[in-house]
Amino acid sequence: MITRDFLDGLRRLGPVRLMEPMRRHTTWGVGGPADVYFVARSEEELVKAFVLAREHDVPIFVLGSGSNVLVGDEGFRGLVIENQAGGVERPRRENGWLLVRAYSGTSLAAAARRLSFAGVAGLEWACGIPGTVGGAVVYNAGAYGGCLRDVLVMARLADGRGRIVEMGPEDLALGYRGSVLTRGLLRELVVLSVDLRLWEGDAQDLKRRVHELDARRKAAQPPGRNAGSVFKNPPDRPAWWLIDQVGLRGHRIGDAQVSEKHANFILNLGRARAADIAALIELARSRVRERFGIELELEVTLVGEGF
Ligand SMILES: Cc1cc2nc3c(=O)[nH]c(=O)nc-3n(C[C@H](O)[C@H](O)[C@H](O)COP(=O)(O)OP(=O)(O)OC[C@H]3O[C@@H](n4cnc5c(N)ncnc54)[C@H](O)[C@@H]3O)c2cc1C
């Protein structure tokens, strides 16, 4: 419960905002207010805020960059902890590999670019993926044939009592856009850091590769406010093709629109509400189910109230 005691404890860690509009913190630019909003700037603050909320039985939502979430128009009843506990340690050499620890609030794309341009290979695929390292663990973020599982040696996580747990790729069950964290453990654990196994490369070659992937991404994806792919790709056909086939490319509800350029993206044209985006999602699902008998599975996570 959100009590005075809880808020006093949180304020001892840093500034606390009440009724913070979540639309300010999601790439879709939608979402109602969070009861309590706290920005964790260090691992210690992240763990302490997490433990405090657990002790007071306050529902927690750990937010990275908000690039894969649809927050409801009624917002979130509980504590949102925005994770800005970032940083990347200098690569360590071990058995011919370069081991790098990245903290969970780090931007995955920024870390990947910095490392690639410095001649550290293995993360080029990640250079255009928005979001934090923590979010990337949750979804096993990936693109262009690479994903986090390929390079992750170990992740450090904290539980609701502040105990540190170390998990490898098998324990995390990293698979296509998912992990144990997307299958129910989410509320119990927070990702703190990852150890990545990378290797030496040629900085010029890596830079060229990154620019090539940037150009491919730019050509394929629409600009504007969105959350990347809305649905996972079913085994046989990509989600964008199915949505296109049922006539929804460009379809609009309120200010939410299925992208003309990539039908698995939904854009906020300006004043979309979460309910508009959710209605487009339901429409796509029902049409694809009726026509193809395929159940589209969400890649984005629905959070909070108002759906
Ligand atoms: C334009 C665009 C392009 C994209 N392209 C790709 C792509 O090519 N490949 C791809 O895989 N994804 C892509 N995405 C989706 C998104 O960038 C990734 O899923 C990203 O990993 C989400 O990270 P985040 O920090 O924004 O997570 P958020 O959206 O903030 O959170 C997502 C979920 O992760 C949980 N979470 C976040 N941090 C932690 C933590 N430290 N501990 C525990 N749980 C946590 C949250 O509670 C939430 O449930 C794209 C998104 C956009 C907007």
The ligand as an SDF file (V2000), in Angstrom:
LIG
                    3D

 53 58  0  0  0  0  0  0  0  0999 V2000
   11.4880    2.1020  -33.4620 C   0  0  0  0  0  0  0  0  0  0  0  0
   11.6560    0.8280  -32.6660 C   0  0  0  0  0  0  0  0  0  0  0  0
   12.3780   -0.2120  -33.2250 C   0  0  0  0  0  0  0  0  0  0  0  0
   12.5550   -1.4040  -32.5030 C   0  0  0  0  0  0  0  0  0  0  0  0
   13.2930   -2.4000  -33.0600 N   0  0  0  0  0  0  0  0  0  0  0  0
   13.5330   -3.5300  -32.3580 C   0  0  0  0  0  0  0  0  0  0  0  0
   14.3570   -4.5720  -32.9080 C   0  0  0  0  0  0  0  0  0  0  0  0
   14.8820   -4.4680  -34.0080 O   0  0  0  0  0  0  0  0  0  0  0  0
   14.5370   -5.6830  -32.1520 N   0  0  0  0  0  0  0  0  0  0  0  0
   14.0000   -5.8230  -30.9010 C   0  0  0  0  0  0  0  0  0  0  0  0
   14.2280   -6.8510  -30.2600 O   0  0  0  0  0  0  0  0  0  0  0  0
   13.2150   -4.8630  -30.3690 N   0  0  0  0  0  0  0  0  0  0  0  0
   12.9780   -3.7230  -31.0480 C   0  0  0  0  0  0  0  0  0  0  0  0
   12.1790   -2.7430  -30.5080 N   0  0  0  0  0  0  0  0  0  0  0  0
   11.5160   -2.9710  -29.2110 C   0  0  0  0  0  0  0  0  0  0  0  0
   12.3030   -2.4640  -27.9840 C   0  0  0  0  0  0  0  0  0  0  0  0
   13.2560   -1.5140  -28.3660 O   0  0  0  0  0  0  0  0  0  0  0  0
   12.9900   -3.5920  -27.2490 C   0  0  0  0  0  0  0  0  0  0  0  0
   12.0520   -4.5580  -26.8300 O   0  0  0  0  0  0  0  0  0  0  0  0
   13.7570   -3.1010  -26.0100 C   0  0  0  0  0  0  0  0  0  0  0  0
   14.5820   -4.1510  -25.5670 O   0  0  0  0  0  0  0  0  0  0  0  0
   12.8670   -2.6370  -24.8640 C   0  0  0  0  0  0  0  0  0  0  0  0
   13.6850   -2.0180  -23.8880 O   0  0  0  0  0  0  0  0  0  0  0  0
   13.1450   -0.8510  -22.9360 P   0  0  0  0  0  0  0  0  0  0  0  0
   14.2490   -0.4720  -22.0210 O   0  0  0  0  0  0  0  0  0  0  0  0
   12.5610    0.2530  -23.7340 O   0  0  0  0  0  0  0  0  0  0  0  0
   12.0080   -1.6190  -22.1560 O   0  0  0  0  0  0  0  0  0  0  0  0
   10.5970   -1.0000  -21.6500 P   0  0  0  0  0  0  0  0  0  0  0  0
    9.7010   -0.8130  -22.8200 O   0  0  0  0  0  0  0  0  0  0  0  0
   10.8370    0.1720  -20.7590 O   0  0  0  0  0  0  0  0  0  0  0  0
   10.0750   -2.2160  -20.7580 O   0  0  0  0  0  0  0  0  0  0  0  0
    9.7080   -3.3980  -21.4000 C   0  0  0  0  0  0  0  0  0  0  0  0
    9.5100   -4.5160  -20.3520 C   0  0  0  0  0  0  0  0  0  0  0  0
   10.7730   -4.8540  -19.7830 O   0  0  0  0  0  0  0  0  0  0  0  0
   10.7150   -4.7260  -18.3690 C   0  0  0  0  0  0  0  0  0  0  0  0
   12.0220   -4.2280  -17.9050 N   0  0  0  0  0  0  0  0  0  0  0  0
   12.7320   -3.1790  -18.4060 C   0  0  0  0  0  0  0  0  0  0  0  0
   13.8930   -3.0590  -17.7270 N   0  0  0  0  0  0  0  0  0  0  0  0
   13.9050   -4.0410  -16.7840 C   0  0  0  0  0  0  0  0  0  0  0  0
   14.8410   -4.4230  -15.7650 C   0  0  0  0  0  0  0  0  0  0  0  0
   15.9950   -3.7740  -15.5590 N   0  0  0  0  0  0  0  0  0  0  0  0
   14.5210   -5.4830  -14.9890 N   0  0  0  0  0  0  0  0  0  0  0  0
   13.3480   -6.1520  -15.1580 C   0  0  0  0  0  0  0  0  0  0  0  0
   12.4220   -5.8380  -16.0960 N   0  0  0  0  0  0  0  0  0  0  0  0
   12.7120   -4.7820  -16.8870 C   0  0  0  0  0  0  0  0  0  0  0  0
    9.5960   -3.7290  -18.1170 C   0  0  0  0  0  0  0  0  0  0  0  0
    9.0780   -3.9030  -16.8130 O   0  0  0  0  0  0  0  0  0  0  0  0
    8.6120   -4.0970  -19.2190 C   0  0  0  0  0  0  0  0  0  0  0  0
    7.8290   -5.1890  -18.8430 O   0  0  0  0  0  0  0  0  0  0  0  0
   11.9910   -1.5390  -31.2010 C   0  0  0  0  0  0  0  0  0  0  0  0
   11.2760   -0.4700  -30.6400 C   0  0  0  0  0  0  0  0  0  0  0  0
   11.1160    0.7220  -31.3580 C   0  0  0  0  0  0  0  0  0  0  0  0
   10.3830    1.8650  -30.7300 C   0  0  0  0  0  0  0  0  0  0  0  0
  1  2  1  0
  2  3  1  0
  2 52  2  0
  3  4  2  0
  4  5  1  0
  4 50  1  0
  5  6  2  0
  6  7  1  0
  6 13  1  0
  7  8  2  0
  7  9  1  0
  9 10  1  0
 10 11  2  0
 10 12  1  0
 12 13  2  0
 13 14  1  0
 14 15  1  0
 14 50  1  0
 15 16  1  0
 16 17  1  0
 16 18  1  0
 18 19  1  0
 18 20  1  0
 20 21  1  0
 20 22  1  0
 22 23  1  0
 23 24  1  0
 24 25  2  0
 24 26  1  0
 24 27  1  0
 27 28  1  0
 28 29  2  0
 28 30  1  0
 28 31  1  0
 31 32  1  0
 32 33  1  0
 33 34  1  0
 33 48  1  0
 34 35  1  0
 35 36  1  0
 35 46  1  0
 36 37  1  0
 36 45  1  0
 37 38  2  0
 38 39  1  0
 39 40  1  0
 39 45  2  0
 40 41  1  0
 40 42  2  0
 42 43  1  0
 43 44  2  0
 44 45  1  0
 46 47  1  0
 46 48  1  0
 48 49  1  0
 50 51  2  0
 51 52  1  0
 52 53  1  0
M  END
$$$$
